[in-house]
Amino acid sequence: MSTKPEIYTAIDLEEPIKVDYDTVYDAVLEGEVHAEHGLMRWGSNYTFLVTITHEDNKFLGIYKPRMGERPLWDFPDGTLCQRETASFVLSEMLGWHIVPPTILREGPRGIGSVQAFINHDPNEHYFTMQDSDNFDKIEPQIHKMAVFDSLANNADRKGGHCLIDECGKVWGIDHGLTFHPAHKLRTVIWEYAGHDIPVDIMTDIEALCAKLEDDKDPHTQQLKELISQHEMSALKTRVERRIQSGKFPLPGAGPNRPWPAV
């Protein structure tokens, strides 16, 4: 049984606080989303920093409304918020808690994904982590991130999409370009390509495979509501292939790194 991490977030725009994982999840699921603090300007789609309140709890969240998604030629319109949420579900099924609690729900600008905000230093990202004195503690988390991206078929793992909080926990964000049935893995994490996947990670992938075959598994049911049947079948195929190879993925044909890299 994996241990759920505490989440370092913030109350409005004030000092960071540490909140129990399940408390944050309940707030993202049921809390009131309000008090927009502005638009996050660096994204391609409309992304808002908001306040989430639930019972006596109040902290920051990231809200991506469906109506603010820019149409793409290779992903169905209006599905990026679903893919953000499906990535969280996959992270939970693996027991890795890579993705902050994320829910597809109504917000001030209609339905969209609502995600807990992770307090972090924006100057720290995947590339700076490699120069950290604590990289030996960070690296096992990067191993999981690389495998997670191969399973989710993440087409946009930039270095800046890897955050690290105050206690050294690595989080992944921005998962709108995931679960495409065609191979689209684009990532900056290629250092381990072709290497053996650690045994503990392989055990988690095998457990995931069993869950995906169980139609009564609640997470599997959630995934089926968020991605198409074709995309679900492709996910199962990727999981099976990772089990068969036992190795980190190799770059495929065509572009395999996102731009910009950070």
C-alpha positions in Angstrom: 0.0 0.0 0.0 1.5 3.3 -1.1 1.7 6.2 1.3 -0.1 9.3 0.2 2.1 12.5 0.3 1.1 15.6 2.1 0.5 18.5 -0.3 2.3 21.8 0.0 0.0 24.5 -1.4 -0.9 28.0 -0.4 -3.8 30.0 1.1 -4.7 32.5 -1.6 -1.3 34.2 -2.4 0.1 33.9 1.1 2.6 31.6 2.7 2.6 27.9 1.8 0.8 25.4 4.0 1.0 21.6 4.3 -2.4 19.8 3.8 -3.4 16.1 4.1 -3.7 14.5 0.7 -7.3 13.3 1.2 -8.4 16.7 2.6 -7.1 18.3 -0.6 -8.8 15.7 -2.8 -12.1 16.2 -1.1 -11.9 20.0 -1.5 -11.0 19.7 -5.2 -13.9 17.3 -5.6 -16.6 19.1 -3.6 -15.3 22.6 -2.7 -16.3 26.0 -4.1 -14.1 27.2 -6.9 -14.0 31.0 -6.9 -11.8 34.1 -6.6 -9.9 33.9 -9.8 -6.4 35.5 -9.3 -5.7 35.8 -12.9 -4.8 34.0 -16.1 -1.6 31.9 -16.3 -0.1 33.6 -19.4 2.5 31.0 -20.5 0.0 28.2 -21.5 -1.6 27.6 -24.9 -5.0 27.2 -23.3 -6.9 29.3 -20.7 -5.6 28.4 -17.3 -6.7 30.2 -14.1 -5.3 30.4 -10.6 -8.3 30.1 -8.3 -9.2 29.7 -4.7 -10.9 26.5 -3.5 -12.8 26.5 -0.3 -14.3 23.4 1.4 -15.5 23.3 5.0 -12.7 25.1 7.0 -10.1 24.6 4.3 -9.0 27.2 1.8 -6.1 27.0 -0.7 -5.1 27.6 -4.3 -6.0 25.5 -7.3 -5.5 25.4 -11.1 -8.7 25.6 -13.2 -8.7 24.8 -16.9 -12.2 25.3 -18.4 -13.1 23.3 -21.5 -14.3 26.4 -23.3 -10.8 27.8 -23.1 -9.1 24.9 -24.9 -7.4 25.8 -28.2 -8.5 23.3 -31.0 -5.8 20.9 -32.1 -5.6 18.9 -35.3 -4.7 15.6 -33.6 -6.8 15.6 -30.4 -10.6 15.8 -30.3 -11.9 19.2 -29.4 -12.9 19.7 -25.8 -11.2 16.7 -24.4 -8.0 18.1 -22.8 -9.6 18.7 -19.4 -10.7 15.0 -19.5 -7.1 13.9 -20.2 -5.8 16.0 -17.4 -8.2 14.2 -15.1 -7.5 10.8 -16.6 -3.8 11.3 -15.9 -4.6 11.8 -12.3 -6.7 8.6 -12.2 -3.8 6.7 -13.8 -1.4 8.1 -11.3 -3.7 6.9 -8.5 -4.1 3.4 -10.0 -0.3 3.0 -10.0 -0.1 4.3 -6.4 2.5 6.8 -7.3 0.6 10.1 -6.7 2.6 11.8 -9.4 -0.3 14.1 -10.5 -1.9 16.5 -7.9 -5.5 15.8 -7.1 -7.5 16.6 -10.3 -11.2 16.5 -10.9 -13.4 17.1 -14.0 -16.2 19.3 -12.7 -18.1 22.5 -13.0 -16.3 25.8 -12.3 -16.9 29.5 -12.8 -16.5 29.2 -16.5 -18.2 25.9 -17.0 -16.9 22.4 -16.9 -13.1 21.9 -16.8 -10.3 20.3 -14.8 -9.7 21.6 -11.3 -6.3 20.7 -9.8 -4.6 21.4 -6.5 -1.9 24.0 -6.8 1.5 22.7 -5.7 3.7 25.3 -4.0 7.1 25.3 -5.7 10.0 27.4 -6.9 9.3 28.1 -10.6 13.1 28.3 -11.2 13.4 24.6 -10.2 12.5 22.0 -12.9 13.6 18.7 -14.4 17.0 20.1 -15.6 17.9 21.8 -12.3 16.9 18.7 -10.3 19.7 16.8 -12.0 22.3 19.2 -10.5 20.8 18.8 -7.0 22.8 17.4 -4.1 19.8 15.2 -3.3 19.4 13.8 -6.8 19.9 10.3 -5.4 16.6 10.7 -3.6 14.9 12.5 -6.6 16.0 10.0 -9.2 13.6 7.1 -8.2 10.7 9.6 -8.7 12.0 10.5 -12.1 12.1 6.8 -13.0 8.4 6.7 -12.2 7.7 9.9 -14.2 9.4 8.4 -17.3 7.4 5.2 -17.1 4.2 7.1 -16.3 4.6 9.2 -19.4 5.1 6.2 -21.6 1.9 4.6 -20.2 -0.1 7.8 -20.5 1.5 8.5 -24.0 2.3 12.0 -22.8 3.1 14.2 -25.9 4.3 17.2 -23.8 6.6 16.4 -20.9 8.6 19.6 -20.7 11.2 20.2 -18.0 8.9 22.8 -16.5 6.1 20.3 -16.1 8.2 18.6 -13.3 7.7 20.5 -10.0 9.5 19.8 -6.7 7.9 20.8 -3.4 9.5 21.8 -0.1 10.0 18.2 1.0 11.5 17.0 -2.2 8.4 15.4 -3.7 8.3 15.5 -7.5 5.0 16.3 -9.1 3.9 16.2 -12.8 1.5 18.8 -14.3 0.0 19.7 -17.6 -1.3 16.4 -18.9 -3.8 17.6 -21.5 -1.9 15.9 -24.4 -2.2 12.3 -23.2 -3.9 9.0 -24.0 -3.8 9.4 -27.8 -4.1 6.0 -29.4 -1.2 6.7 -31.8 2.3 6.8 -30.4 3.1 10.4 -29.5 5.5 10.2 -26.6 7.4 13.5 -26.4 9.5 14.1 -23.3 12.8 15.5 -22.1 13.3 12.4 -19.9 15.3 10.1 -22.2 18.3 9.4 -20.0 17.0 5.9 -19.1 15.9 4.8 -22.6 16.4 1.1 -23.1 17.5 0.5 -19.5 15.8 -2.0 -17.2 12.9 -0.7 -15.2 13.4 -1.2 -11.5 11.6 -4.2 -10.0 9.3 -2.2 -7.7 8.0 -0.2 -10.7 7.4 -3.3 -12.7 5.4 -4.7 -9.8 3.2 -1.6 -9.9 2.7 -1.8 -13.7 1.6 -5.5 -13.4 -0.9 -4.5 -10.7 -2.2 -1.7 -13.0 -2.6 -4.3 -15.8 -4.9 -6.4 -13.6 -6.9 -3.4 -12.6 -7.5 -2.3 -16.2 -8.9 -5.8 -16.9 -11.3 -5.5 -14.0 -14.5 -3.7 -15.2 -15.6 -3.3 -11.6 -12.5 -1.5 -10.5 -13.7 2.1 -9.6 -10.6 3.7 -11.2 -11.1 1.7 -14.4 -14.7 2.9 -14.5 -13.5 6.5 -14.1 -11.1 6.1 -17.0 -13.8 4.7 -19.3 -15.8 7.9 -18.6 -12.9 10.2 -19.5 -11.2 8.6 -22.5 -12.7 6.8 -25.5 -12.9 3.0 -25.9 -10.1 3.1 -28.6 -7.9 5.2 -26.2 -8.6 2.7 -23.4 -7.6 -0.2 -25.6 -4.4 1.6 -26.6 -3.6 2.2 -22.9 -3.9 -1.5 -22.1 -1.6 -2.3 -25.1 1.0 0.2 -23.8 0.9 -1.3 -20.4 1.3 -4.9 -21.7 4.2 -3.8 -23.9 6.0 -2.2 -21.0 5.6 -5.4 -19.0 6.8 -7.5 -21.9 9.9 -5.4 -22.5 10.7 -4.6 -18.9 12.6 -1.6 -20.1 12.3 2.2 -20.2 10.8 3.3 -23.6 13.0 4.2 -26.6 12.4 7.3 -28.7 10.0 6.6 -31.6 10.0 7.9 -35.1 9.4 11.6 -35.6 9.7 14.4 -33.0 10.3 12.9 -29.6 11.2 16.0 -27.5 8.7 18.9 -26.8 9.5 22.5 -27.6 10.4 24.5 -25.7 12.3 22.1 -23.5 11.3 23.9 -20.3 
